[in-house]
């Protein structure tokens, strides 16, 4: 199983960025997919998750109204649209796949938001 996150980079506060996570080696449509992040010196935290059929979306309060999680099962790809980013969004972002637990993790992509 491989989860390849991409799309990170340097962005100014107030700007936008879209992260992608390409999955292989698993039946993508069977998994709940999620994004997590880890800021320097902090523990990894949950950001957003999307259910297998895409009907159920969950977000951490700090990104509600700014970030949107989505998935394309035909492309086996997970997305995170990040709008109105803030310096506190700076972190390494990880995608993950879940059946009963978060079974698989990607390698992370760095997002840096400048003020």
C-alpha positions, 0 to 999 in steps of 0.5 A: 500500500502506498499513499503519496501526498503532494501539493505542499509548498510556500503560500502567503497568509490568505492564499490557497493550496490544494493537496493531493494524495494518490493511493495504490495497492488498496481498494480505495473506495472501501476506505475512509480517508483523512488528512492529519498534520504535524506542526514543528514541536507539536503532536500530530493532529486530525484535520479532516476525514471523508467517509467511503461514499463521501457523504460524511465529512468531518473537520477539526474546528480550526479549519472549518469553513476554510478547508474542504476534503474530497475524493475521486474514487476512479482516480484513487485520489484524496484532496484537501483544498485549503483556502484562507490559510493562516500561519498556524496552518504551517505543518507537514500534512499526512494522508491516511486510510482507515478501515476500523483504524488508521491503517495506512499513512503517507509520507507527508507534504510540507505546507508553509504559510508566511505572514 
